Amino acid sequence: MSKKNIFDEHYKKYDAWYEKNKFTYFSELKALRKVLPKRGKGLEIGVGTGRFASTLGVKYGLDPSLKMARVAGERGVKVKIGRGEKLPFKNQEFDFCLMVITISFVSEPEEVIKEIKRILKKKGRLIIGMVDRESFLGRFYQKKKSEFYKEAHLFSPPQVVALLKSEGFKKFSFWQTIFHLPHKIKETEKPKIGFGEGGFVVICAKI
């Protein structure tokens, strides 16, 4: 089964996870807001059901799953169907790009980063939210092998930084959150600078 079909088949379960684990979701939003621009034209790649884009004010989205894209559209996101390896957008069209978890589900991460660089304006910003494979949460997901994470290739922050540097990204900043397993989080957690402790890491880089 392709990754697209997995998300198509389980899109309702995917979306319901954020309701069930709402404080984990709120914690991730809080960390992403630390580096998200207050203005400018933004795109979320791998927008899914629009949980992040719609709440964070990111108006445009891209996803290979038609069923997920429909839900994101109902939440007010303007979604195109497509993949990160070949973005259906013009050169230097966006001020910033957001990817939440998506880096672990793309087939060719190097091509995705190249395409993001192409569509970003000068001094544009890329924000990646990811599960750190070296964290307690990364080890938990790799062992659990859920419908989604059995298809994932988790990265460590240094691996992502190396990937971004190879395409000319610079001026990195890091925030981390999720310091307990999601089902044990009973209130929104305060993000911390850096990585190495939290399971969810936000990396911001500029071109």
N, CA and C atoms as an extended XYZ file, in Angstrom:
621
Properties=species:S:1:pos:R:3:atomname:S:1:resname:S:1:resid:I:1 pbc="F F F"
N         0.846       -1.202        0.000 N   MET     1
C         0.000        0.000        0.000 CA  MET     1
C         0.878        1.248        0.000 C   MET     1
N         0.559        2.190       -0.810 N   SER     2
C         1.338        3.420       -0.846 CA  SER     2
C         1.012        4.283        0.356 C   SER     2
N         1.913        5.241        0.649 N   LYS     3
C         1.675        6.151        1.755 CA  LYS     3
C         0.415        6.972        1.506 C   LYS     3
N         0.190        7.329        0.256 N   LYS     4
C        -1.016        8.086       -0.083 CA  LYS     4
C        -2.260        7.294        0.303 C   LYS     4
N        -2.282        5.990       -0.037 N   ASN     5
C        -3.453        5.179        0.251 CA  ASN     5
C        -3.664        4.987        1.746 C   ASN     5
N        -2.572        4.894        2.503 N   ILE     6
C        -2.692        4.761        3.953 CA  ILE     6
C        -3.401        5.978        4.531 C   ILE     6
N        -3.019        7.173        4.100 N   PHE     7
C        -3.654        8.379        4.621 CA  PHE     7
C        -5.068        8.542        4.079 C   PHE     7
N        -5.297        8.110        2.856 N   ASP     8
C        -6.661        8.133        2.320 CA  ASP     8
C        -7.574        7.212        3.134 C   ASP     8
N        -7.073        6.024        3.414 N   GLU     9
C        -7.887        5.020        4.094 CA  GLU     9
C        -8.153        5.383        5.555 C   GLU     9
N        -7.161        5.991        6.195 N   HIS    10
C        -7.262        6.240        7.640 CA  HIS    10
C        -7.376        7.727        7.969 C   HIS    10
N        -7.876        8.535        7.019 N   TYR    11
C        -7.871        9.978        7.251 CA  TYR    11
C        -8.740       10.385        8.444 C   TYR    11
N        -9.830        9.667        8.680 N   LYS    12
C       -10.687       10.000        9.821 CA  LYS    12
C        -9.981        9.677       11.142 C   LYS    12
N        -9.276        8.567       11.166 N   LYS    13
C        -8.528        8.188       12.371 CA  LYS    13
C        -7.399        9.179       12.625 C   LYS    13
N        -6.740        9.597       11.545 N   TYR    14
C        -5.665       10.597       11.647 CA  TYR    14
C        -6.203       11.883       12.271 C   TYR    14
N        -7.316       12.369       11.763 N   ASP    15
C        -7.857       13.628       12.237 CA  ASP    15
C        -8.364       13.505       13.681 C   ASP    15
N        -8.948       12.368       14.002 N   ALA    16
C        -9.491       12.165       15.352 CA  ALA    16
C        -8.385       12.114       16.402 C   ALA    16
N        -7.172       11.729       15.982 N   TRP    17
C        -6.046       11.658       16.928 CA  TRP    17
C        -5.818       13.010       17.600 C   TRP    17
N        -6.007       14.086       16.851 N   TYR    18
C        -5.766       15.428       17.390 CA  TYR    18
C        -6.833       15.837       18.397 C   TYR    18
N        -8.030       15.285       18.270 N   GLU    19
C        -9.066       15.512       19.273 CA  GLU    19
C        -8.767       14.711       20.536 C   GLU    19
N        -8.349       13.482       20.334 N   LYS    20
C        -8.057       12.586       21.455 CA  LYS    20
C        -6.841       13.057       22.243 C   LYS    20
N        -5.870       13.633       21.538 N   ASN    21
C        -4.617       14.081       22.165 CA  ASN    21
C        -4.479       15.598       22.014 C   ASN    21
N        -5.505       16.311       22.455 N   LYS    22
C        -5.580       17.741       22.157 CA  LYS    22
C        -4.461       18.556       22.804 C   LYS    22
N        -3.981       18.150       23.975 N   PHE    23
C        -2.925       18.934       24.610 CA  PHE    23
C        -1.572       18.713       23.926 C   PHE    23
N        -1.386       17.552       23.334 N   THR    24
C        -0.202       17.332       22.499 CA  THR    24
C        -0.270       18.244       21.282 C   THR    24
N        -1.422       18.287       20.664 N   TYR    25
C        -1.658       19.161       19.499 CA  TYR    25
C        -1.442       20.626       19.863 C   TYR    25
N        -2.009       21.060       20.977 N   PHE    26
C        -1.846       22.457       21.409 CA  PHE    26
C        -0.373       22.772       21.688 C   PHE    26
N         0.342       21.806       22.253 N   SER    27
C         1.769       21.996       22.546 CA  SER    27
C         2.576       22.158       21.266 C   SER    27
N         2.248       21.362       20.266 N   GLU    28
C         2.947       21.465       18.974 CA  GLU    28
C         2.656       22.811       18.309 C   GLU    28
N         1.410       23.241       18.366 N   LEU    29
C         1.045       24.552       17.813 CA  LEU    29
C         1.838       25.671       18.487 C   LEU    29
N         1.969       25.574       19.792 N   LYS    30
C         2.673       26.605       20.549 CA  LYS    30
C         4.142       26.681       20.140 C   LYS    30
N         4.765       25.537       19.915 N   ALA    31
C         6.170       25.508       19.485 CA  ALA    31
C         6.319       26.063       18.070 C   ALA    31
N         5.399       25.710       17.183 N   LEU    32
C         5.456       26.192       15.800 CA  LEU    32
C         5.281       27.711       15.739 C   LEU    32
N         4.438       28.237       16.600 N   ARG    33
C         4.193       29.691       16.612 CA  ARG    33
C         5.445       30.486       16.986 C   ARG    33
N         6.410       29.843       17.646 N   LYS    34
C         7.641       30.530       18.034 CA  LYS    34
C         8.430       31.038       16.824 C   LYS    34
N         8.264       30.373       15.686 N   VAL    35
C         9.055       30.737       14.500 CA  VAL    35
C         8.203       31.065       13.275 C   VAL    35
N         6.895       30.897       13.388 N   LEU    36
C         6.023       31.147       12.243 CA  LEU    36
C         5.895       32.648       11.988 C   LEU    36
N         6.091       33.111       10.752 N   PRO    37
C         5.942       34.539       10.457 CA  PRO    37
C         4.523       35.029       10.751 C   PRO    37
N         4.419       36.256       11.177 N   LYS    38
C         3.109       36.842       11.480 CA  LYS    38
C         2.369       37.255       10.206 C   LYS    38
N         3.122       37.428        9.136 N   ARG    39
C         2.502       37.835        7.865 CA  ARG    39
C         3.259       37.169        6.712 C   ARG    39
N         2.716       37.352        5.505 N   GLY    40
C         3.340       36.762        4.326 CA  GLY    40
C         2.523       35.598        3.782 C   GLY    40
N         2.805       35.232        2.550 N   LYS    41
C         2.111       34.127        1.885 CA  LYS    41
C         2.772       32.810        2.261 C   LYS    41
N         1.986       31.939        2.901 N   GLY    42
C         2.530       30.681        3.398 CA  GLY    42
C         1.886       29.457        2.774 C   GLY    42
N         2.652       28.370        2.734 N   LEU    43
C         2.210       27.083        2.188 CA  LEU    43
C         2.567       25.989        3.172 C   LEU    43
N         1.604       25.099        3.462 N   GLU    44
C         1.941       23.890        4.211 CA  GLU    44
C         1.994       22.704        3.264 C   GLU    44
N         3.136       22.052        3.220 N   ILE    45
C         3.341       20.869        2.389 CA  ILE    45
C         3.026       19.637        3.237 C   ILE    45
N         2.130       18.797        2.726 N   GLY    46
C         1.610       17.702        3.533 CA  GLY    46
C         0.587       18.244        4.512 C   GLY    46
N        -0.334       19.033        3.989 N   VAL    47
C        -1.284       19.763        4.839 CA  VAL    47
C        -2.265       18.838        5.543 C   VAL    47
N        -2.438       17.605        5.023 N   GLY    48
C        -3.348       16.659        5.666 CA  GLY    48
C        -4.761       17.200        5.738 C   GLY    48
N        -5.363       17.097        6.917 N   THR    49
C        -6.735       17.572        7.106 CA  THR    49
C        -6.783       19.042        7.502 C   THR    49
N        -5.655       19.725        7.426 N   GLY    50
C        -5.633       21.165        7.670 CA  GLY    50
C        -5.592       21.557        9.130 C   GLY    50
N        -5.309       20.611       10.013 N   ARG    51
C        -5.285       20.891       11.451 CA  ARG    51
C        -4.317       22.035       11.793 C   ARG    51
N        -3.145       22.024       11.179 N   PHE    52
C        -2.135       23.031       11.503 CA  PHE    52
C        -2.328       24.299       10.669 C   PHE    52
N        -2.470       24.136        9.354 N   ALA    53
C        -2.593       25.315        8.483 CA  ALA    53
C        -3.775       26.189        8.878 C   ALA    53
N        -4.914       25.580        9.104 N   SER    54
C        -6.120       26.368        9.395 CA  SER    54
C        -5.995       27.118       10.717 C   SER    54
N        -5.375       26.499       11.696 N   THR    55
C        -5.236       27.116       13.016 CA  THR    55
C        -4.129       28.163       13.036 C   THR    55
N        -3.078       27.939       12.267 N   LEU    56
C        -1.928       28.843       12.260 CA  LEU    56
C        -2.047       29.964       11.225 C   LEU    56
N        -3.122       29.960       10.450 N   GLY    57
C        -3.320       31.013        9.459 CA  GLY    57
C        -2.529       30.843        8.186 C   GLY    57
N        -2.144       29.613        7.874 N   VAL    58
C        -1.455       29.315        6.615 CA  VAL    58
C        -2.530       29.047        5.561 C   VAL    58
N        -2.603       29.891        4.561 N   LYS    59
C        -3.753       29.868        3.653 CA  LYS    59
C        -3.691       28.807        2.567 C   LYS    59
N        -2.485       28.337        2.231 N   TYR    60
C        -2.338       27.406        1.110 CA  TYR    60
C        -1.771       26.077        1.593 C   TYR    60
N        -2.199       25.001        0.914 N   GLY    61
C        -1.740       23.679        1.289 CA  GLY    61
C        -1.559       22.783        0.089 C   GLY    61
N        -0.780       21.728        0.297 N   LEU    62
C        -0.543       20.710       -0.733 CA  LEU    62
C        -0.588       19.349       -0.058 C   LEU    62
N        -1.240       18.377       -0.700 N   ASP    63
C        -1.284       17.025       -0.160 CA  ASP    63
C        -1.618       16.043       -1.283 C   ASP    63
N        -1.070       14.822       -1.235 N   PRO    64
C        -1.421       13.824       -2.246 CA  PRO    64
C        -2.755       13.137       -1.989 C   PRO    64
N        -3.281       13.270       -0.768 N   SER    65
C        -4.521       12.588       -0.412 CA  SER    65
C        -5.737       13.469       -0.683 C   SER    65
N        -6.568       13.040       -1.604 N   LEU    66
C        -7.774       13.798       -1.951 CA  LEU    66
C        -8.729       13.880       -0.773 C   LEU    66
N        -8.881       12.800       -0.028 N   LYS    67
C        -9.816       12.790        1.099 CA  LYS    67
C        -9.371       13.749        2.198 C   LYS    67
N        -8.084       13.764        2.465 N   MET    68
C        -7.567       14.706        3.461 CA  MET    68
C        -7.703       16.143        2.977 C   MET    68
N        -7.386       16.349        1.699 N   ALA    69
C        -7.450       17.701        1.128 CA  ALA    69
C        -8.862       18.270        1.217 C   ALA    69
N        -9.846       17.416        1.040 N   ARG    70
C       -11.242       17.876        1.136 CA  ARG    70
C       -11.556       18.395        2.528 C   ARG    70
N       -11.065       17.688        3.558 N   VAL    71
C       -11.290       18.138        4.933 CA  VAL    71
C       -10.575       19.461        5.178 C   VAL    71
N        -9.334       19.567        4.691 N   ALA    72
C        -8.578       20.815        4.840 CA  ALA    72
C        -9.303       21.968        4.141 C   ALA    72
N        -9.879       21.684        2.981 N   GLY    73
C       -10.640       22.709        2.264 CA  GLY    73
C       -11.846       23.175        3.050 C   GLY    73
N       -12.501       22.238        3.740 N   GLU    74
C       -13.645       22.596        4.580 CA  GLU    74
C       -13.217       23.480        5.749 C   GLU    74
N       -11.945       23.393        6.101 N   ARG    75
C       -11.401       24.228        7.185 CA  ARG    75
C       -10.824       25.538        6.657 C   ARG    75
N       -11.025       25.805        5.382 N   GLY    76
C       -10.653       27.099        4.829 CA  GLY    76
C        -9.297       27.180        4.163 C   GLY    76
N        -8.609       26.049        4.012 N   VAL    77
C        -7.297       26.043        3.366 CA  VAL    77
C        -7.471       25.819        1.862 C   VAL    77
N        -6.748       26.568        1.060 N   LYS    78
C        -6.773       26.403       -0.390 CA  LYS    78
C        -5.752       25.322       -0.756 C   LYS    78
N        -6.250       24.133       -1.082 N   VAL    79
C        -5.378       22.974       -1.240 CA  VAL    79
C        -5.246       22.548       -2.697 C   VAL    79
N        -4.020       22.235       -3.086 N   LYS    80
C        -3.757       21.588       -4.370 CA  LYS    80
C        -3.327       20.146       -4.100 C   LYS    80
N        -3.717       19.255       -5.011 N   ILE    81
C        -3.299       17.858       -4.909 CA  ILE    81
C        -1.928       17.722       -5.578 C   ILE    81
N        -0.996       17.159       -4.872 N   GLY    82
C         0.339       16.996       -5.440 CA  GLY    82
C         1.324       16.508       -4.393 C   GLY    82
N         2.570       16.387       -4.815 N   ARG    83
C         3.639       15.889       -3.943 CA  ARG    83
C         4.760       16.912       -3.828 C   ARG    83
N         5.452       16.827       -2.712 N   GLY    84
C         6.519       17.777       -2.451 CA  GLY    84
C         7.682       17.685       -3.416 C   GLY    84
N         7.858       16.511       -4.040 N   GLU    85
C         8.973       16.345       -4.972 CA  GLU    85
C         8.789       17.140       -6.263 C   GLU    85
N         7.551       17.544       -6.543 N   LYS    86
C         7.282       18.343       -7.739 CA  LYS    86
C         6.143       19.310       -7.410 C   LYS    86
N         6.512       20.442       -6.836 N   LEU    87
C         5.505       21.385       -6.358 CA  LEU    87
C         4.864       22.157       -7.517 C   LEU    87
N         3.541       22.217       -7.547 N   PRO    88
C         2.833       22.902       -8.643 CA  PRO    88
C         2.698       24.407       -8.391 C   PRO    88
N         3.843       25.040       -8.125 N   PHE    89
C         3.851       26.471       -7.832 CA  PHE    89
C         5.011       27.148       -8.560 C   PHE    89
N         4.899       28.466       -8.705 N   LYS    90
C         5.913       29.236       -9.425 CA  LYS    90
C         7.149       29.468       -8.556 C   LYS    90
N         8.235       29.836       -9.219 N   ASN    91
C         9.457       30.205       -8.507 CA  ASN    91
C         9.193       31.407       -7.600 C   ASN    91
N         9.766       31.371       -6.419 N   GLN    92
C         9.706       32.481       -5.457 CA  GLN    92
C         8.276       32.993       -5.230 C   GLN    92
N         7.363       32.042       -5.035 N   GLU    93
C         5.951       32.394       -4.850 CA  GLU    93
C         5.580       32.610       -3.386 C   GLU    93
N         6.315       31.987       -2.462 N   PHE    94
C         5.908       32.003       -1.053 CA  PHE    94
C         6.957       32.650       -0.151 C   PHE    94
N         6.448       33.258        0.922 N   ASP    95
C         7.326       33.842        1.934 CA  ASP    95
C         7.818       32.790        2.922 C   ASP    95
N         7.000       31.778        3.139 N   PHE    96
C         7.423       30.705        4.043 CA  PHE    96
C         6.699       29.403        3.698 C   PHE    96
N         7.339       28.305        4.061 N   CYS    97
C         6.759       26.968        3.890 CA  CYS    97
C         6.788       26.249        5.234 C   CYS    97
N         5.743       25.497        5.488 N   LEU    98
C         5.604       24.721        6.715 CA  LEU    98
C         5.472       23.247        6.355 C   LEU    98
N         6.177       22.407        7.100 N   MET    99
C         6.007       20.952        6.982 CA  MET    99
C         5.946       20.384        8.397 C   MET    99
N         4.823       19.768        8.739 N   VAL   100
C         4.667       19.171       10.065 CA  VAL   100
C         4.578       17.653        9.902 C   VAL   100
N         5.586       16.957       10.365 N   ILE   101
C         5.713       15.494       10.298 CA  ILE   101
C         5.999       15.005        8.866 C   ILE   101
N         5.675       15.799        7.882 N   THR   102
C         5.739       15.382        6.475 CA  THR   102
C         7.113       14.885        6.044 C   THR   102
N         8.186       15.455        6.594 N   ILE   103
C         9.540       15.078        6.179 CA  ILE   103
C         9.776       13.573        6.334 C   ILE   103
N         9.053       12.949        7.273 N   SER   104
C         9.228       11.519        7.525 CA  SER   104
C         8.420       10.631        6.584 C   SER   104
N         7.594       11.247        5.726 N   PHE   105
C         6.718       10.459        4.859 CA  PHE   105
C         6.938       10.705        3.371 C   PHE   105
N         7.886       11.556        3.011 N   VAL   106
C         8.151       11.793        1.594 CA  VAL   106
C         9.139       10.752        1.067 C   VAL   106
N         9.036       10.446       -0.217 N   SER   107
C         9.893        9.428       -0.810 CA  SER   107
C        11.306        9.929       -1.060 C   SER   107
N        11.402       11.214       -1.447 N   GLU   108
C        12.703       11.787       -1.790 CA  GLU   108
C        12.876       13.131       -1.080 C   GLU   108
N        13.300       13.102        0.182 N   PRO   109
C        13.401       14.352        0.942 CA  PRO   109
C        14.321       15.392        0.308 C   PRO   109
N        15.386       14.951       -0.351 N   GLU   110
C        16.301       15.903       -0.997 CA  GLU   110
C        15.590       16.692       -2.087 C   GLU   110
N        14.758       16.002       -2.860 N   GLU   111
C        14.022       16.681       -3.936 CA  GLU   111
C        12.986       17.641       -3.373 C   GLU   111
N        12.382       17.260       -2.270 N   VAL   112
C        11.389       18.136       -1.634 CA  VAL   112
C        12.053       19.431       -1.178 C   VAL   112
N        13.217       19.326       -0.556 N   ILE   113
C        13.926       20.519       -0.076 CA  ILE   113
C        14.351       21.398       -1.251 C   ILE   113
N        14.789       20.798       -2.335 N   LYS   114
C        15.147       21.567       -3.536 CA  LYS   114
C        13.950       22.339       -4.064 C   LYS   114
N        12.800       21.690       -4.100 N   GLU   115
C        11.587       22.328       -4.592 CA  GLU   115
C        11.133       23.457       -3.663 C   GLU   115
N        11.267       23.248       -2.374 N   ILE   116
C        10.901       24.300       -1.427 CA  ILE   116
C        11.791       25.521       -1.630 C   ILE   116
N        13.070       25.285       -1.800 N   LYS   117
C        13.989       26.402       -2.051 CA  LYS   117
C        13.572       27.168       -3.306 C   LYS   117
N        13.126       26.449       -4.313 N   ARG   118
C        12.723       27.076       -5.576 CA  ARG   118
C        11.518       27.993       -5.398 C   ARG   118
N        10.546       27.582       -4.609 N   ILE   119
C         9.307       28.361       -4.498 CA  ILE   119
C         9.364       29.436       -3.422 C   ILE   119
N        10.420       29.427       -2.606 N   LEU   120
C        10.550       30.442       -1.565 CA  LEU   120
C        11.169       31.724       -2.112 C   LEU   120
N        10.671       32.847       -1.626 N   LYS   121
C        11.267       34.139       -1.972 CA  LYS   121
C        12.620       34.283       -1.278 C   LYS   121
N        13.391       35.249       -1.713 N   LYS   122
C        14.659       35.537       -1.048 CA  LYS   122
C        14.390       35.872        0.414 C   LYS   122
N        15.214       35.317        1.283 N   LYS   123
C        15.048       35.438        2.734 CA  LYS   123
C        13.797       34.709        3.223 C   LYS   123
N        13.284       33.804        2.391 N   GLY   124
C        12.135       32.999        2.796 CA  GLY   124
C        12.492       32.032        3.907 C   GLY   124
N        11.467       31.527        4.544 N   ARG   125
C        11.655       30.703        5.748 CA  ARG   125
C        11.006       29.332        5.573 C   ARG   125
N        11.714       28.292        5.990 N   LEU   126
C        11.177       26.932        6.020 CA  LEU   126
C        11.075       26.498        7.471 C   LEU   126
N         9.900       26.024        7.851 N   ILE   127
C         9.648       25.570        9.215 CA  ILE   127
C         9.265       24.097        9.159 C   ILE   127
N        10.053       23.279        9.820 N   ILE   128
C         9.810       21.831        9.846 CA  ILE   128
C         9.492       21.409       11.271 C   ILE   128
N         8.336       20.762       11.446 N   GLY   129
C         7.988       20.135       12.716 CA  GLY   129
C         8.147       18.632       12.565 C   GLY   129
N         8.849       17.999       13.471 N   MET   130
C         9.195       16.587       13.283 CA  MET   130
C         9.306       15.851       14.614 C   MET   130
N         9.107       14.548       14.539 N   VAL   131
C         9.404       13.679       15.678 CA  VAL   131
C        10.886       13.324       15.604 C   VAL   131
N        11.624       13.647       16.652 N   ASP   132
C        13.060       13.351       16.715 CA  ASP   132
C        13.250       11.854       16.911 C   ASP   132
N        13.880       11.207       15.959 N   ARG   133
C        14.052        9.750       16.019 CA  ARG   133
C        14.890        9.313       17.215 C   ARG   133
N        15.744       10.210       17.722 N   GLU   134
C        16.615        9.875       18.852 CA  GLU   134
C        15.939       10.116       20.199 C   GLU   134
N        14.732       10.676       20.181 N   SER   135
C        14.024       10.995       21.429 CA  SER   135
C        13.233        9.789       21.930 C   SER   135
N        12.737        9.896       23.162 N   PHE   136
C        11.881        8.847       23.729 CA  PHE   136
C        10.654        8.622       22.851 C   PHE   136
N        10.118        9.702       22.262 N   LEU   137
C         8.927        9.587       21.425 CA  LEU   137
C         9.263        8.908       20.103 C   LEU   137
N        10.398        9.251       19.535 N   GLY   138
C        10.846        8.598       18.309 CA  GLY   138
C        11.027        7.107       18.505 C   GLY   138
N        11.643        6.724       19.613 N   ARG   139
C        11.834        5.293       19.894 CA  ARG   139
C        10.488        4.603       20.117 C   ARG   139
N         9.553        5.296       20.757 N   PHE   140
C         8.218        4.747       21.004 CA  PHE   140
C         7.497        4.467       19.697 C   PHE   140
N         7.516        5.435       18.774 N   TYR   141
C         6.820        5.263       17.500 CA  TYR   141
C         7.480        4.201       16.623 C   TYR   141
N         8.795        4.138       16.661 N   GLN   142
C         9.488        3.125       15.857 CA  GLN   142
C         9.188        1.716       16.358 C   GLN   142
N         8.964        1.596       17.654 N   LYS   143
C         8.638        0.289       18.237 CA  LYS   143
C         7.165       -0.050       18.046 C   LYS   143
N         6.304        0.968       18.158 N   LYS   144
C         4.856        0.744       18.100 CA  LYS   144
C         4.385        0.311       16.711 C   LYS   144
N         4.947        0.925       15.663 N   LYS   145
C         4.597        0.563       14.283 CA  LYS   145
C         3.096        0.707       14.005 C   LYS   145
N         2.550        1.887       14.216 N   SER   146
C         1.142        2.141       13.919 CA  SER   146
C         0.906        2.155       12.414 C   SER   146
N        -0.354        2.312       12.015 N   GLU   147
C        -0.658        2.363       10.574 CA  GLU   147
C         0.195        3.411        9.866 C   GLU   147
N         0.411        4.516       10.554 N   PHE   148
C         1.142        5.627        9.938 CA  PHE   148
C         2.653        5.477       10.107 C   PHE   148
N         3.089        5.224       11.337 N   TYR   149
C         4.527        5.269       11.590 CA  TYR   149
C         5.285        4.044       11.101 C   TYR   149
N         4.578        2.982       10.734 N   LYS   150
C         5.293        1.868       10.104 CA  LYS   150
C         5.780        2.249        8.710 C   LYS   150
N         5.211        3.326        8.147 N   GLU   151
C         5.622        3.811        6.839 CA  GLU   151
C         6.617        4.981        6.947 C   GLU   151
N         6.888        5.414        8.182 N   ALA   152
C         7.690        6.625        8.363 CA  ALA   152
C         9.184        6.331        8.376 C   ALA   152
N         9.947        7.321        7.940 N   HIS   153
C        11.403        7.315        8.106 CA  HIS   153
C        11.732        8.513        8.983 C   HIS   153
N        11.923        8.254       10.265 N   LEU   154
C        12.184        9.342       11.194 CA  LEU   154
C        13.617        9.842       11.054 C   LEU   154
N        13.797       11.132       11.286 N   PHE   155
C        15.106       11.777       11.225 CA  PHE   155
C        15.463       12.343       12.589 C   PHE   155
N        16.748       12.562       12.811 N   SER   156
C        17.205       13.357       13.944 CA  SER   156
C        17.375       14.792       13.465 C   SER   156
N        17.318       15.780       14.353 N   PRO   157
C        17.543       17.168       13.932 CA  PRO   157
C        18.866       17.386       13.181 C   PRO   157
N        19.999       16.822       13.630 N   PRO   158
C        21.233       17.013       12.851 CA  PRO   158
C        21.143       16.477       11.420 C   PRO   158
N        20.405       15.401       11.221 N   GLN   159
C        20.236       14.864        9.862 CA  GLN   159
C        19.468       15.844        8.985 C   GLN   159
N        18.430       16.452        9.537 N   VAL   160
C        17.640       17.422        8.776 CA  VAL   160
C        18.458       18.677        8.502 C   VAL   160
N        19.218       19.120        9.480 N   VAL   161
C        20.077       20.292        9.287 CA  VAL   161
C        21.075       20.044        8.166 C   VAL   161
N        21.687       18.866        8.140 N   ALA   162
C        22.634       18.532        7.073 CA  ALA   162
C        21.957       18.562        5.710 C   ALA   162
N        20.746       18.047        5.652 N   LEU   163
C        19.971       18.053        4.413 CA  LEU   163
C        19.687       19.482        3.963 C   LEU   163
N        19.287       20.335        4.886 N   LEU   164
C        18.975       21.719        4.547 CA  LEU   164
C        20.231       22.506        4.156 C   LEU   164
N        21.307       22.279        4.865 N   LYS   165
C        22.555       22.973        4.541 CA  LYS   165
C        23.038       22.622        3.136 C   LYS   165
N        22.817       21.381        2.730 N   SER   166
C        23.256       20.948        1.398 CA  SER   166
C        22.536       21.699        0.292 C   SER   166
N        21.371       22.284        0.616 N   GLU   167
C        20.599       23.069       -0.358 CA  GLU   167
C        20.710       24.574       -0.107 C   GLU   167
N        21.614       24.967        0.770 N   GLY   168
C        21.886       26.384        0.960 CA  GLY   168
C        21.094       27.067        2.049 C   GLY   168
N        20.336       26.318        2.856 N   PHE   169
C        19.612       26.929        3.964 CA  PHE   169
C        20.576       27.263        5.098 C   PHE   169
N        20.228       28.293        5.869 N   LYS   170
C        21.101       28.752        6.954 CA  LYS   170
C        20.262       29.403        8.046 C   LYS   170
N        20.950       30.011        9.024 N   LYS   171
C        20.285       30.725       10.131 CA  LYS   171
C        19.243       29.826       10.814 C   LYS   171
N        19.721       28.751       11.396 N   PHE   172
C        18.846       27.760       12.018 CA  PHE   172
C        18.449       28.157       13.443 C   PHE   172
N        17.208       27.835       13.781 N   SER   173
C        16.758       27.943       15.163 CA  SER   173
C        15.920       26.713       15.495 C   SER   173
N        15.889       26.357       16.778 N   PHE   174
C        15.259       25.104       17.205 CA  PHE   174
C        14.390       25.327       18.437 C   PHE   174
N        13.228       24.709       18.420 N   TRP   175
C        12.348       24.658       19.581 CA  TRP   175
C        11.889       23.219       19.770 C   TRP   175
N        11.633       22.846       21.006 N   GLN   176
C        11.197       21.474       21.304 CA  GLN   176
C        10.042       21.477       22.291 C   GLN   176
N         9.210       20.459       22.155 N   THR   177
C         8.093       20.250       23.081 CA  THR   177
C         7.763       18.763       23.098 C   THR   177
N         6.708       18.395       23.768 N   ILE   178
C         6.276       17.004       24.007 CA  ILE   178
C         7.333       16.292       24.849 C   ILE   178
N         7.189       16.455       26.158 N   PHE   179
C         8.145       15.886       27.112 CA  PHE   179
C         7.597       14.647       27.811 C   PHE   179
N         6.394       14.230       27.392 N   HIS   180
C         5.769       13.004       27.909 CA  HIS   180
C         5.067       12.316       26.739 C   HIS   180
N         4.710       11.068       26.895 N   LEU   181
C         3.949       10.389       25.852 CA  LEU   181
C         2.610       11.107       25.662 C   LEU   181
N         2.140       11.215       24.408 N   PRO   182
C         0.940       12.024       24.118 CA  PRO   182
C        -0.273       11.727       24.997 C   PRO   182
N        -0.537       10.466       25.275 N   HIS   183
C        -1.740       10.134       26.049 CA  HIS   183
C        -1.609       10.505       27.531 C   HIS   183
N        -0.400       10.909       27.940 N   LYS   184
C        -0.187       11.291       29.334 CA  LYS   184
C        -0.138       12.809       29.534 C   LYS   184
N        -0.232       13.564       28.444 N   ILE   185
C        -0.161       15.020       28.533 CA  ILE   185
C        -1.547       15.587       28.853 C   ILE   185
N        -1.656       16.268       29.983 N   LYS   186
C        -2.947       16.761       30.472 CA  LYS   186
C        -3.073       18.282       30.413 C   LYS   186
N        -2.034       18.962       29.945 N   GLU   187
C        -2.083       20.405       29.759 CA  GLU   187
C        -1.065       20.796       28.691 C   GLU   187
N        -1.249       21.972       28.097 N   THR   188
C        -0.339       22.429       27.057 CA  THR   188
C         1.051       22.638       27.635 C   THR   188
N         2.051       22.037       26.997 N   GLU   189
C         3.418       22.149       27.485 CA  GLU   189
C         4.100       23.391       26.923 C   GLU   189
N         4.970       23.972       27.704 N   LYS   190
C         5.714       25.156       27.302 CA  LYS   190
C         6.932       24.733       26.491 C   LYS   190
N         7.092       25.247       25.262 N   PRO   191
C         8.243       24.860       24.445 CA  PRO   191
C         9.548       25.396       25.007 C   PRO   191
N        10.617       24.664       24.739 N   LYS   192
C        11.963       25.060       25.153 CA  LYS   192
C        12.844       25.238       23.915 C   LYS   192
N        13.814       26.114       24.018 N   ILE   193
C        14.785       26.294       22.935 CA  ILE   193
C        15.652       25.045       22.811 C   ILE   193
N        16.020       24.702       21.570 N   GLY   194
C        16.949       23.602       21.328 CA  GLY   194
C        16.268       22.286       21.014 C   GLY   194
N        17.037       21.221       21.121 N   PHE   195
C        16.498       19.873       20.924 CA  PHE   195
C        17.309       18.896       21.767 C   PHE   195
N        16.787       17.670       21.906 N   GLY   196
C        17.484       16.661       22.693 CA  GLY   196
C        16.698       16.184       23.889 C   GLY   196
N        15.653       16.920       24.242 N   GLU   197
C        14.807       16.543       25.373 CA  GLU   197
C        13.378       16.257       24.925 C   GLU   197
N        12.809       17.128       24.114 N   GLY   198
C        11.435       16.959       23.653 CA  GLY   198
C        11.321       15.986       22.488 C   GLY   198
N        10.153       15.343       22.374 N   GLY   199
C         9.926       14.396       21.285 CA  GLY   199
C         9.610       15.057       19.963 C   GLY   199
N         9.050       16.279       20.040 N   PHE   200
C         8.674       17.034       18.846 CA  PHE   200
C         9.602       18.238       18.746 C   PHE   200
N        10.272       18.370       17.594 N   VAL   201
C        11.248       19.433       17.387 CA  VAL   201
C        10.824       20.285       16.203 C   VAL   201
N        10.918       21.597       16.367 N   VAL   202
C        10.663       22.563       15.302 CA  VAL   202
C        12.005       23.137       14.848 C   VAL   202
N        12.283       23.000       13.560 N   ILE   203
C        13.493       23.558       12.968 CA  ILE   203
C        13.083       24.676       12.013 C   ILE   203
N        13.661       25.830       12.203 N   CYS   204
C        13.418       26.960       11.286 CA  CYS   204
C        14.720       27.302       10.594 C   CYS   204
N        14.653       27.476        9.260 N   ALA   205
C        15.842       27.817        8.490 CA  ALA   205
C        15.457       28.828        7.418 C   ALA   205
N        16.439       29.617        6.969 N   LYS   206
C        16.195       30.653        5.969 CA  LYS   206
C        17.129       30.462        4.779 C   LYS   206
N        16.738       31.047        3.638 N   ILE   207
C        17.595       30.988        2.467 CA  ILE   207
C        18.175       32.384        2.199 C   ILE   207
